[in-house]
Every structure is written in structure tokens, then in C-alpha cells.
Amino acid sequence: MKRLLFLLLIAQSSFAQQKTLVLWYSQPAKDWNEALPIGNGRLGAMIFGRAGDELIQLNEQTLWTGGPVNPNPNPDAPKYLQPVRNALFKDSIGQAIKLLRKMQGPNTEMYQPLGDIILKQQLNGEVSNYYRDLNISNATATTRFTVNGVEYTREMFSSAPDQVIIIRLKASQPKALSFSVGVNHELKFSRMITSDNELVLKGKARITNDERRNPKPFIYEDSLHQDGMRFQFRIKAVTKDGVVSHTDSILTISNATEVLLYVSAATSYNGFDKYPDKDGKDEEKIAKQFLQTSLKKDYKQLLDAHVKDYQKYFNRVVLSLTDKSADDQPTDKRLTDYRTTGNDPGLEELYFQFGRYLLISSSRPGGIPANLQGIWNKEIRPSWRSNYTTNINVEMNYWPAEMCNLSEMTEPLIQQIKRWAVNGKATAKNYYNMRGWAVHHNSDMWAQTNPVGEGGGDPKWANWALGSPWLSQHLYEHYRFTSDKKYLKETAYPLMKSAAEFCLDWLVEKDGVLITAPSTSPENVYVLPNGTKGSVTIASAMDMEIIWDLFTNIIEADSILNIDKDFAALLKAKRAKLSPLKIGKAGNLIEWYGDWKDEDPQHRHVSHLFALHPGREISPLLDPKFADACRKTLEVRGDGGTGWSKAWKINFWARLLDGDHAYKMYQQLLDSSTMKNLFDSHPPFQIDGNFGATSGIAEMLLQSHLNEIQLLPALPSKWKDGHVRGLIARGAFEVEMFWKDGKLTKAFITSKAGNICKLRTNQNSAIKDIKTTNTTAQLNNQTQYITSFATVAGKTYEVVIK
Ligand code: FUC
């Protein structure tokens, strides 16, 4: 039996270098799913890397159709709530669905592309030595090729400090570079060259995306209300030795050795409650300003500032699963090989870090949250509007943020939650005559909160009403990871309390327990014993679990803040009365109010396992009975599903402490739900799966949801030796771990807030022989914890294991 010796030492962690992590290809992108994404949170681009006819597709995060929401689009809605409940209590499911449709409102708006840049380069000969990459260690993309003995190089990045996209084109021989720059868009736009030789594209988003009511031609203006969002981007070419000329809408650069293209962009977005046209910002002024300021800097200054800014975030986490990476092979080949060999730990590291890259590139403080596609979308009618789906997808986007040391990137979500709380208060009042704030399953940049569907949506998604308690989990998690009490008191708590007020009003008592009605288990369908199929019911397990989670977080928050004893006591009483979780005949966790069958037993949503992840109500360490029921549920659900579904299953299995099954799900994701550019595929591209997988990998290595730090809780046997640095545990601890032959060999814990540290390793059977040299360390429970000890903020503690 291994003896574990815990030494409380103040020690320096070994600062292993970040690896150079690169996605690279030996041919240009054939389509968008092979193009490579760059972004600074606000400005994104997909780079195709074509030699003679380059396409760079642009996005700006705030370019959406529509404008501020109508807070009361369906004044009749409240009158249907009681009849819906009556119908549900009588098992008249069809009637309940009919009535629920009458409680729906407008659909959300859509995220829009900013436009295209087309670079046409004169190439007098065959292209050879072709190479393109995305280096996620410094967030730059390069395309390189040779024609007639001249090597051409294009480097691109999207700078957060300077708020511009920079493209540098170079030739290896003097004056061998000649190309034109054009722009294009599918929406209404104009293009021009200014007197300063700036190429400008100006456009307008549609005022409504409602294709049924407003078929083509698109509606850009609405004389009664408002006009659509204005947008523009501007391109300036700077060259020392080339000649810049132009037609009326194309820039031409001739005989240059090196050219810098500065690209700036802005929209008139001025906040979720301002009309984007009449009350909009002066997008021209903003775009010009970004351009003018960056034009004062040369390439090196811009690049240095960009890399420094990016690496400040990216380099915080290092993951090493192998010394030998197959990075001499192109990424698409590695992916194909992986599908047959199942063996490329370097690719597994790359994909994990790619999720962190995508979050840094699509969610920056001051912006709005990463949407269904982050910030990368080329369609004017994107799938699912490229909006926010709150019954899993937008939350999944933010699962890795805190654990993977990108806490700042949650700021856009927290700000958006404040907006949801504003609109959601109107929705709770106007739709249900209830307190607090309500968010339904679909939303957008304008923070829409009403049930969507326009009377025709299926209530199994459209009428799901528990967005506010789920989103509130992120408010509290931000506190749990940072220990920022001021934030908890001033920002999180009031929003959480208001969400709880909605839940209190939403709950109804039936047969001595508190239930929800209407209720769905997104977006699944049950089959009653008599064969009746339905999606709407009462008290789905997920509803109960989400409400349990919020109430528990508030009770815990109150024990920290000590400001709201009565409310905490009320929630304790209500929590005790919530319709309980049940285990079914097949040993599974029951999804519905009754032990009913699923129409599709392999349905992609596994909503009723919310309590296992991202919740904390069920754990093998708390009650193996319920954990076993979750395992059974997952076995029946199977290992398939869409990209995000597989990603969620990595997290579930990790929380069940089954590293090998978690790893199996990771392999499945790379096998069948990953595109050549490593974007997650639903299909089509959905970024949630990328983020969910990054979170799942972190959960395999470190867990802390039970207010203790579990080191390597679900390490797969395949990852025999490894090292990870920079993961964050709740309680504000930064963790570094080394392992060999599947056993933890050493760890460093840096305390950021001076909290008590409780530790558990993955060899949890052998905790008999604890020795500690530190007198303040206290052993809580020999069979449960290795140890628990007081820490000092800013100090690093070394865990020595013999
Ligand atoms: C939910 C999921 C779908 C898709 C959509 C964006 O409705 O059920 O699979 O991910 O969100």
C-alpha cells in the first residue's frame, strides 16, 4: 500500500514552458469548416489560406439583426397558465400543449456576418511548398507558399489591445508582391475608397429576421419603429516600396516587398436597450479611431502587444500528456490517423488548449458572451440563429472558463445575465404575473427572455422556463472560484435571489411536495404506460435539480455573507419539500415525474443528470446509490449524440470518477464530431462542444465542486504519465500536478485567497498513514480526506507523496 506523506512546504512550482501548439495544413481550406479562426473577443475572421484568391470572412460580435425587445409581446399569456396547469393535472397533455403555444412570443434575432475580404494575388506560375497554420500559442495565423522561386508569406492576427485585424503580406524577393483587395457582403451594403485610400464597406443589418412574416426582400427599415444595425469595416494598405492605387471599390498594390493591411470595424450597437440606428453609436467614428491609432504602430509593435496580451491568459495553463508529439504531421492527417489508431496524446492536448484559445478569442471583458458559434459565422441565416440557447448550450460555453484559469472571460456572461435579469423581470411579470426574472430557452444579444415559437413552437423547447436559475449557477461559480466576497454580495447575490423569487412563485404544491408545472426535460419526449407520448409534464427531474442547485447556492452564500437569514431559512424549508429524485425500475435516474419510457432512449440531452454535472447534488462521494443510477442512465443513453452531447458526457463520466469512460467520450468526440479545423460539429459547427470538452478534460484532472480539491479524480489509464499546471479549484487555489504510471507523484497548490484547503487524491483507499510536518494541518476524516489545512494567500504548498 502506498504511503502518502503530505508536507506543508512553501515551494516554487516548476514553471514548465508552454508548448508551441499549432494547427497546420498542407492545402488551403476547401470550405468554411477547414478555414482557421482568429479573434480578439470582438473582431473575428475565418482564414481560408488560398494562394491566388484568398478569402477572409469577418465577424463583429455585436452585429445582430433587430433591436431592443418588446417587454410585453403577448399580453394574453398569463390567462393560460392556470388552464395549462389544470390540463397537466388531468393528464390532458394535448390540451396543455395547445394552450402553451398561446403563451409563446417572438423568436430571437440572428447573429450576422460582417463581410468578406478577398485578396487576389497575381501568381505567375505553379504554387509549391504550400503551408498554412494557426498557432494557438501566440494566436497568429500564417499562410506560406512559393511561386517561381519566390516565397510568399501572410501573417494575420486579431489584436485585443489595438482592436484591429492585421494582415502582413511578404515576398522573399524585392517587389515581387502584387495583389488587389476587394470586399463583399450578402446584405445591403456600399463600398468605396476614401481620399485617404481606405477601402470601406458600409452596411445595414435587417430590422427583423422573421422570415415567415417578412420573406425576401429583407426588411432593413421599419418606418414605424427603427432601422437595422449599421456596420462598417475599413482597410488601409501600408507599404514602403509598393504602389497603392485603386478603382472605385478595389485597392491594388503593385510591386511591393511587404504590405501591411490594417482592418478595423465597428457597429452602431449601443447597448441591449438602445435602438441600434436612431440611438446607435457612431460606428464610423469608432472604426476610424481604431484604424488611426493602430496606423501609428508598426508590425512589430502591434504583434508584440497582441502576443503579450494573449499569452497573459493562454500561458496560465500547461498540459503535457506526452514528450513526443506528432506535430510534424498536418492536423487533418492527425485527426484521420487518430480515428484509426486512437493514439495521439499531443492531439488531445492541442484540442484541450484549442478550447481555451477559442474562449480567449471570443469572450473578452466589455463584450457580449460567446454565442452558439463563438463569434464566427458566415451565414445571414445561421443555424439556430447563432444565438444563445439556455437549456444547455450557452452554459456549456462557460464551463471551462473558471477551471481553466480564464476567469476574466466570464465577465461578458455576467454582464449579459444582468441584462437577462432586466428583461426577464418583465417576462416573469407579463407572462406569469410572478416575481423575479425568467429566461426561456432561447435568447440573443438583445437579451430576449420570452418563450419563443410565435404560437407554433414545440413547447418541449420553446416554453422551458428555468433559464434564470441555471444561469445563476454561473454567478455563484464565479464566486466559488475567486472567493470575491464583494462581487458575491453586490453582483451575484441580488441576481440569484431574484431568480429564486421566480422559482418560489413558479413552484406549486401537489400531493405534499413542490413541483413545477408546466415542466419539460429539454427536449425529450416521454411515453406513458398507455402509449401516450408527451413532452410537457410536471416536475421533471431537471427542474427540481436546477432549483435545488440555486437554493443550495443561496443558502451557502448567505452563510458566507450573513445578510439574509430569513430568506435562507425559507429556501431551506422549500428545498426540503422539492419533489425528490427517484430511481427507476431499470436502476436509472428517473427523468420524468413518473418512471416513464423515452421515445428516444438515446436522446442527446441528458438533462436529468444536471445534478451530477454541472450541479453538485449527486456524486459517488455523497451517495453511491444515486451515482449508480446516473451511470445506468448514461449506459442506456449510450455514447453517441451530437458534439455537445458527447462533450457533456465527458464531464458526466469524469464526475462519476470513471476516467476511462470519460476518455472514451473524448475519443468519440474527436472521432465523429470534430471538423478539420478542430471546430466541434453538431453538425453544423457549434462551439459548445469545444468548450464542453475542454471542461471535461479539466474535470478528469481536478474537481472541486464538493468544496474539496480532488487531485486526478478521473485520470484515464491511457494518460499514464503527465503534468498539468494552472488549473483552478474552487476556494481560489491554483494547482499543478505531476503523475507517473497513473499515480500522483507531486503537486503544488497555490492559495490565492487564504482559504482552508481540503485535499483528496485519486488513491482514495489508502489514506491510513497520513503524516504531516505541519502542526496547523488537520486531518478531518482519515478515510475521506488526505488532509485539510489552513493556507496563506499568495503562498504555494507542495504536496509530497512517497
Ligand atoms: C438545443 C439542442 C440542439 C442544438 C440547439 C442549438 O436546442 O437540442 O441540439 O444544439 O440547442
Residues whose N, C-alpha, C, O or C-beta is under 5 A from the ligand:
A	BS01	FUC	W384 T389 E523
